[in-house]
Structures are given as structure tokens and as C-alpha cells.
């Protein structure tokens, strides 16, 4: 997965699509993706583990 790709979050229950904004790591060293939601006028950022993402 790369920055700018559109993804779904597995197990979210809703079929929202997010765009990958950036990558980071938490204190334990786990890789997280910073996702932004473009469906609203203001951006909402979410930090999600990369394992929970699926590209479409």
C-alpha cells in the first residue's frame, strides 16, 4: 500500500473508503496508516493498523 491509495477498513461494519495520507509507528513499533475521509468538507483523520486495511 502506498500514500494516496483508497482503502477500506476490515471489520469496520460500514463500507467507508479512506485515502492513505501518511504512515507512522506507535510506541510499540506497530506500523499505522493515517487515513483521511474526503466525504466531508473538513478532513477527519484516523490512525489504523496497516493489517486492518484492504485495498480495492
NORZI-V20210 format. One record per pair of residues at least 24 apart in sequence whose ideal C-beta (glycine too) atoms are under 10 Angstrom apart, sorted by the first residue. I is the first residue (numbers start at 1). GAP is how many residues later the second one is. D is the distance in whole Angstrom. If there is no record, write none. Layout:
i=I gap=GAP d=D
i=I gap=GAP d=D
This chain:
i=1 gap=32 d=7
i=1 gap=49 d=7
i=1 gap=52 d=6
i=1 gap=53 d=9
i=1 gap=54 d=6
i=2 gap=53 d=9
i=3 gap=30 d=9
i=3 gap=31 d=9
i=5 gap=28 d=9
i=5 gap=48 d=9
i=5 gap=50 d=6
i=5 gap=51 d=9
i=6 gap=29 d=10
i=6 gap=32 d=9
i=6 gap=49 d=7
i=6 gap=50 d=7
i=7 gap=26 d=8
i=7 gap=28 d=7
i=7 gap=41 d=9
i=7 gap=43 d=10
i=7 gap=45 d=9
i=7 gap=46 d=5
i=7 gap=47 d=6
i=7 gap=48 d=5
i=7 gap=49 d=7
i=8 gap=44 d=9
i=8 gap=45 d=7
i=8 gap=46 d=5
i=8 gap=47 d=8
i=8 gap=48 d=6
i=9 gap=24 d=9
i=9 gap=26 d=8
i=9 gap=37 d=8
i=9 gap=39 d=6
i=9 gap=40 d=10
i=9 gap=43 d=6
i=9 gap=44 d=6
i=9 gap=45 d=8
i=10 gap=38 d=9
i=10 gap=39 d=10
i=10 gap=41 d=8
i=10 gap=42 d=5
i=10 gap=43 d=7
i=10 gap=44 d=6
i=11 gap=41 d=7
i=12 gap=34 d=10
i=12 gap=36 d=9
i=12 gap=40 d=8
i=15 gap=41 d=10
i=16 gap=30 d=10
i=17 gap=39 d=8
i=18 gap=26 d=9
i=18 gap=27 d=9
i=18 gap=28 d=7
i=18 gap=30 d=8
i=18 gap=35 d=8
i=19 gap=24 d=10
i=20 gap=28 d=10
i=20 gap=30 d=9
i=20 gap=33 d=8
i=20 gap=35 d=9
i=21 gap=24 d=7
i=21 gap=25 d=9
i=23 gap=27 d=8
